[in-house]
Amino acid sequence: MSNPVAAATGNVTNQAVQFQNNGAPSRQHYGSGVSCNGSTMTFSPFYMGNHTVPFDEEMTQRSYTVAENWGGQINFMFPLDRRGLEQCRKIAKRQEEKMRLDYELVRVLKCAELQQKGFMLAEGTRVFEMCNDVVPIVEYKKNKKVAVKQYLKKECTPVEGFKLPWKKQEYKCPTNTKSK
Protein backbone atom coordinates (compact mmCIF):
# COMPACT_ATOMS: atom_id res chain seq x y z
CA MET A 1 0.00 0.00 0.00
CA SER A 2 1.30 3.36 -0.90
CA ASN A 3 0.99 6.44 1.17
CA PRO A 4 1.51 9.40 -1.19
CA VAL A 5 2.07 12.77 0.49
CA ALA A 6 2.18 16.07 -1.37
CA ALA A 7 2.99 19.49 -0.07
CA ALA A 8 2.87 22.83 -1.83
CA THR A 9 3.87 26.30 -0.84
CA GLY A 10 3.38 29.58 -2.65
CA ASN A 11 3.05 33.32 -2.44
CA VAL A 12 0.20 35.41 -3.74
CA THR A 13 0.66 39.07 -4.39
CA ASN A 14 -2.52 41.04 -5.00
CA GLN A 15 -1.89 44.54 -6.24
CA ALA A 16 -4.22 47.11 -7.78
CA VAL A 17 -3.87 50.56 -9.29
CA GLN A 18 -6.69 53.03 -8.85
CA PHE A 19 -6.89 56.18 -10.93
CA GLN A 20 -8.73 59.14 -9.43
CA ASN A 21 -9.75 61.49 -12.20
CA ASN A 22 -13.46 61.58 -11.36
CA GLY A 23 -14.18 62.50 -14.96
CA ALA A 24 -13.38 66.13 -14.21
CA PRO A 25 -12.83 68.07 -17.44
CA SER A 26 -10.52 71.01 -17.81
CA ARG A 27 -12.15 74.35 -16.96
CA GLN A 28 -11.12 77.78 -18.14
CA HIS A 29 -12.43 80.54 -15.87
CA TYR A 30 -13.16 83.97 -17.35
CA GLY A 31 -14.45 85.75 -14.24
CA SER A 32 -17.96 86.63 -13.05
CA GLY A 33 -19.20 83.04 -13.09
CA VAL A 34 -18.14 82.27 -16.67
CA SER A 35 -16.23 79.00 -16.97
CA CYS A 36 -16.10 76.67 -19.94
CA ASN A 37 -15.23 72.99 -20.11
CA GLY A 38 -12.43 72.12 -22.43
CA SER A 39 -10.74 69.03 -23.77
CA THR A 40 -8.34 67.29 -21.43
CA MET A 41 -5.57 64.75 -21.74
CA THR A 42 -4.18 63.25 -18.55
CA PHE A 43 -1.28 60.88 -18.06
CA SER A 44 -1.05 58.95 -14.80
CA PRO A 45 2.16 56.98 -14.29
CA PHE A 46 2.37 54.26 -11.65
CA TYR A 47 4.90 51.97 -9.99
CA MET A 48 4.22 48.97 -7.83
CA GLY A 49 7.11 47.12 -6.28
CA ASN A 50 7.36 44.06 -4.09
CA HIS A 51 10.61 42.76 -2.63
CA THR A 52 10.11 39.47 -0.78
CA VAL A 53 12.48 37.45 1.38
CA PRO A 54 10.67 34.14 1.90
CA PHE A 55 11.64 31.74 4.70
CA ASP A 56 11.04 28.00 4.83
CA GLU A 57 9.70 25.94 7.75
CA GLU A 58 13.04 26.14 9.58
CA MET A 59 13.08 29.96 9.14
CA THR A 60 15.97 29.77 6.73
CA GLN A 61 16.13 32.23 3.87
CA ARG A 62 16.17 30.27 0.64
CA SER A 63 15.47 32.94 -2.00
CA TYR A 64 14.83 36.59 -2.74
CA THR A 65 11.95 37.67 -4.98
CA VAL A 66 11.58 41.03 -6.72
CA ALA A 67 8.37 41.95 -8.53
CA GLU A 68 8.14 45.40 -10.10
CA ASN A 69 5.40 46.80 -12.26
CA TRP A 70 5.65 50.08 -14.10
CA GLY A 71 3.04 51.64 -16.27
CA GLY A 72 0.75 54.50 -17.01
CA GLN A 73 -2.71 55.41 -18.14
CA ILE A 74 -3.65 58.08 -20.68
CA ASN A 75 -7.15 59.56 -20.59
CA PHE A 76 -8.73 61.77 -23.24
CA MET A 77 -11.87 63.70 -22.32
CA PHE A 78 -13.74 66.19 -24.43
CA PRO A 79 -17.15 67.87 -24.17
CA LEU A 80 -19.77 66.25 -26.34
CA ASP A 81 -22.02 69.34 -26.50
CA ARG A 82 -20.15 71.48 -29.04
CA ARG A 83 -22.91 74.12 -29.28
CA GLY A 84 -22.83 74.67 -25.53
CA LEU A 85 -19.05 74.99 -25.61
CA GLU A 86 -19.19 77.47 -28.51
CA GLN A 87 -21.84 79.53 -26.68
CA CYS A 88 -19.75 79.52 -23.51
CA ARG A 89 -16.71 80.72 -25.44
CA LYS A 90 -18.75 83.53 -27.04
CA ILE A 91 -19.91 84.63 -23.58
CA ALA A 92 -16.31 84.44 -22.37
CA LYS A 93 -15.17 86.60 -25.30
CA ARG A 94 -17.81 89.22 -24.46
CA GLN A 95 -16.75 89.08 -20.81
CA GLU A 96 -13.14 89.67 -21.85
CA GLU A 97 -14.18 92.60 -24.08
CA LYS A 98 -16.19 94.09 -21.19
CA MET A 99 -13.22 93.75 -18.85
CA ARG A 100 -10.98 95.46 -21.42
CA LEU A 101 -13.48 98.29 -21.87
CA ASP A 102 -13.79 98.71 -18.09
CA TYR A 103 -10.00 98.87 -17.81
CA GLU A 104 -9.69 101.48 -20.57
CA LEU A 105 -12.52 103.65 -19.21
CA VAL A 106 -11.09 103.64 -15.69
CA ARG A 107 -7.62 104.39 -17.09
CA VAL A 108 -8.90 107.38 -19.10
CA LEU A 109 -10.99 108.61 -16.15
CA LYS A 110 -8.06 108.47 -13.74
CA CYS A 111 -5.69 110.10 -16.26
CA ALA A 112 -8.17 112.94 -16.84
CA GLU A 113 -8.52 113.41 -13.07
CA LEU A 114 -4.73 113.67 -12.78
CA GLN A 115 -4.60 116.23 -15.59
CA GLN A 116 -7.45 118.28 -14.09
CA LYS A 117 -5.53 118.45 -10.81
CA GLY A 118 -2.42 119.60 -12.67
CA PHE A 119 -0.48 116.35 -12.49
CA MET A 120 1.08 114.04 -15.06
CA LEU A 121 3.07 110.83 -15.06
CA ALA A 122 6.80 111.48 -15.03
CA GLU A 123 8.80 110.92 -18.20
CA GLY A 124 11.14 107.97 -18.10
CA THR A 125 8.95 105.96 -15.75
CA ARG A 126 7.42 102.62 -16.73
CA VAL A 127 3.90 104.16 -16.67
CA PHE A 128 4.67 107.40 -18.52
CA GLU A 129 2.97 106.20 -21.73
CA MET A 130 -0.20 105.21 -19.87
CA CYS A 131 -1.87 108.63 -20.13
CA ASN A 132 -0.30 110.00 -23.35
CA ASP A 133 -3.43 109.33 -25.40
CA VAL A 134 -5.74 111.19 -22.99
CA VAL A 135 -6.13 114.77 -24.21
CA PRO A 136 -8.83 117.41 -23.69
CA ILE A 137 -11.32 117.69 -26.57
CA VAL A 138 -10.52 121.38 -27.15
CA GLU A 139 -6.83 120.57 -27.57
CA TYR A 140 -7.63 117.62 -29.84
CA LYS A 141 -9.81 119.73 -32.16
CA LYS A 142 -7.18 122.50 -32.30
CA ASN A 143 -4.39 120.01 -33.09
CA LYS A 144 -6.53 118.31 -35.72
CA LYS A 145 -7.24 121.61 -37.50
CA VAL A 146 -3.54 122.47 -37.51
CA ALA A 147 -2.62 119.00 -38.78
CA VAL A 148 -5.20 119.13 -41.59
CA LYS A 149 -4.03 122.60 -42.67
CA GLN A 150 -0.40 121.46 -42.70
CA TYR A 151 -1.28 118.34 -44.69
CA LEU A 152 -3.30 120.31 -47.28
CA LYS A 153 -0.54 122.88 -47.62
CA LYS A 154 2.24 120.31 -47.92
CA GLU A 155 0.65 117.42 -49.85
CA CYS A 156 -2.29 118.86 -51.84
CA THR A 157 -2.91 121.47 -54.49
CA PRO A 158 -5.86 123.92 -54.43
CA VAL A 159 -8.56 123.30 -57.03
CA GLU A 160 -8.74 126.30 -59.41
CA GLY A 161 -11.97 127.68 -60.78
CA PHE A 162 -15.23 129.26 -59.65
CA LYS A 163 -15.81 129.10 -55.90
CA LEU A 164 -18.80 130.36 -53.96
CA PRO A 165 -17.80 132.83 -51.22
CA TRP A 166 -19.29 130.77 -48.38
CA LYS A 167 -17.60 127.54 -49.45
CA LYS A 168 -14.18 126.46 -48.26
CA GLN A 169 -11.30 126.01 -50.65
CA GLU A 170 -11.24 122.54 -52.22
CA TYR A 171 -8.00 120.61 -52.65
CA LYS A 172 -6.78 117.79 -54.85
CA CYS A 173 -4.70 115.38 -52.77
CA PRO A 174 -2.66 112.36 -53.85
CA THR A 175 -4.38 109.04 -53.38
CA ASN A 176 -2.49 106.29 -51.65
CA THR A 177 -3.29 102.90 -53.19
CA LYS A 178 -1.11 100.94 -50.78
CA SER A 179 -3.06 98.97 -48.22
CA LYS A 180 -1.91 99.39 -44.65
Salt bridges, closest charged atoms under 4 A:
ASP56 OD2 - ARG62 NE 2.55
GLU58 OE1 - ARG62 NH2 3.87
GLU68 OE2 - HIS51 NE2 3.54
GLU97 OE2 - LYS93 NZ 3.64
ASP102 OD2 - LYS98 NZ 2.93
GLU104 OE2 - ARG100 NH2 2.82
GLU104 OE1 - ARG107 NE 2.87
GLU113 OE1 - LYS110 NZ 3.57
ASP133 OD1 - ARG107 NH1 2.92
